[in-house]
Amino acid sequence: MTAARDPGLNGRAFTAAQSFLLGSKLYWTHSLYPSLRKQYEERAAKTPDKPRTAGDATALMENSADYRLYAWLERHLQRFKYSGRYGLQPYHAEQRVDLERSLDPSGLPDGLLELNPDLDLPSYYTAVDIHQHPGGVWSDPIAGFVYERGARSTTPTMGARHADLHDRLVDAVADRMDRDPQSILDMACGFGKSTGPFYERYRDALVTGVDLSEPCLKLAARTAADRQATNVRYLQRNAYETGLEGESFDLVTSTMLLHEMPPPKIGQTFDEAARVLKPGGLMAHLDFYHLPDAFSRFIHYGHARRNNEPFMESLAELDITALLESKGFTNVKVEPYAEADGVFDEAYTAWRFPWTLITAEKAV
Ligand SMILES: C[S@@+](CC[C@H](N)C(=O)[O-])C[C@H]1O[C@@H](n2cnc3c(N)ncnc32)[C@H](O)[C@@H]1O
């Protein structure tokens, strides 16, 4: 017999289970990863040929019990986070009725949200449960909530605020522009976490967020309405075929989009950005790219496999600068990006994503 779950108890159990998982992830990030790196360096020092590729590093580390533990924990902490007994998916599913009701778009201001139920979703997008999120971020009406809650513990950096990452992008982009943008496009805006800092910073600009995921867009729109933002709109469109007016944006951004796409779609996304940008406009993509050595490639490509991210590796192997220049972009910059204070310090040895800021300008 299955006992009915008391919602209050379940809420407490969910919080306890998720905080246990986060604590385990912090141990993985701040203790296991640095000791694995040390072990790799000791082994590499003893080999006659310095490892140069991810494959070389794999050959050196695949029999390491520490690596097996590290990889097992990475895969299964994420699985428990989403699908375990107190995972994000079952927890939110128990509140489905209320959550779906809260997303009812009928009370939203005109023009804030435009959905397109006939939009074709690309097969690369629907084929995989990205991040081990059951059904991905698009198939369940409550997927936006699940993703939003999950994103709070994606980059567990001790002592840093997660919001820093997206807020810092606005600062980094502002440094590269000689005047405030009046029209901004956030490609693949998700539930609006990457869009919010732009519409809050540039109150006189119209900020447009596009994404494929209806559940995420609905949550983004509800959040904007709660914040009484009047300079943002969310559209259910494909980033590489937005249908938006040509030469109409001063700034096109994306955060964590490129690594989710197969390379031909990345090329199309750059073409689309070039089409909608005004001459002299800026494109800025924040993603995972800068992998300076064999160990960091080995770790990142393994992370991609364990987290159901099939295109991380192809992005990292792409010559982004050459691709952007071949498409006529100028002033192309591909730079490591500090997602939190102190992460470039020598003393900072914890695991982190290979955050990279890619910027380029449309020729005048
Ligand atoms: C990792 S999430 C990042 C969301 C948001 N930018 C952020 O920083 O929180 C990636 C997003 O890309 C969206 N996406 C993937 N392919 C897309 C495409 N071709 N067009 C628009 N959105 C896409 C997904 O639906 C998802 O919301």
The ligand as a Tripos MOL2 file, in Angstrom:
@<TRIPOS>MOLECULE
LIG
   27    29     1     0     0
SMALL
NO_CHARGES

@<TRIPOS>ATOM
      1 C1         20.6170   26.1970  -20.9170 C.3       1 LIG1
      2 S1         19.1370   27.0320  -21.3760 S.3       1 LIG1
      3 C2         19.6060   28.7440  -21.1210 C.3       1 LIG1
      4 C3         18.4330   29.6450  -20.8730 C.3       1 LIG1
      5 C4         18.7730   31.1030  -20.5410 C.3       1 LIG1
      6 N1         19.4800   31.7430  -21.6250 N.3       1 LIG1
      7 C5         19.5720   31.2140  -19.2550 C.2       1 LIG1
      8 O1         20.7110   31.6510  -19.2930 O.co2     1 LIG1
      9 O2         19.0210   30.8750  -18.1910 O.co2     1 LIG1
     10 C6         19.0960   26.8490  -23.1170 C.3       1 LIG1
     11 C7         17.8120   27.3370  -23.7470 C.3       1 LIG1
     12 O3         17.9680   27.2460  -25.1640 O.3       1 LIG1
     13 C8         16.6900   27.0200  -25.7180 C.3       1 LIG1
     14 N2         16.9000   26.6310  -27.1070 N.ar      1 LIG1
     15 C9         17.5900   25.5760  -27.6060 C.ar      1 LIG1
     16 N3         17.5980   25.6320  -28.9470 N.ar      1 LIG1
     17 C10        16.9200   26.7550  -29.3260 C.ar      1 LIG1
     18 C11        16.6050   27.3620  -30.5660 C.ar      1 LIG1
     19 N4         16.9690   26.8170  -31.7140 N.pl3     1 LIG1
     20 N5         15.8890   28.5060  -30.5480 N.ar      1 LIG1
     21 C12        15.4890   29.0740  -29.3890 C.ar      1 LIG1
     22 N6         15.7560   28.5390  -28.1890 N.ar      1 LIG1
     23 C13        16.4710   27.3950  -28.1570 C.ar      1 LIG1
     24 C14        16.0970   26.0030  -24.7620 C.3       1 LIG1
     25 O4         14.7060   25.9120  -24.8690 O.3       1 LIG1
     26 C15        16.5670   26.5410  -23.4120 C.3       1 LIG1
     27 O5         15.6150   27.3970  -22.8630 O.3       1 LIG1
@<TRIPOS>BOND
     1     1     2 1
     2     2     3 1
     3     2    10 1
     4     3     4 1
     5     4     5 1
     6     5     6 1
     7     5     7 1
     8     7     8 2
     9     7     9 1
    10    10    11 1
    11    11    12 1
    12    11    26 1
    13    12    13 1
    14    13    14 1
    15    13    24 1
    16    14    15 ar
    17    14    23 ar
    18    15    16 ar
    19    16    17 ar
    20    17    18 ar
    21    17    23 ar
    22    18    19 1
    23    18    20 ar
    24    20    21 ar
    25    21    22 ar
    26    22    23 ar
    27    24    25 1
    28    24    26 1
    29    26    27 1
@<TRIPOS>SUBSTRUCTURE
     1 LIG1         1 GROUP 0 **** ****
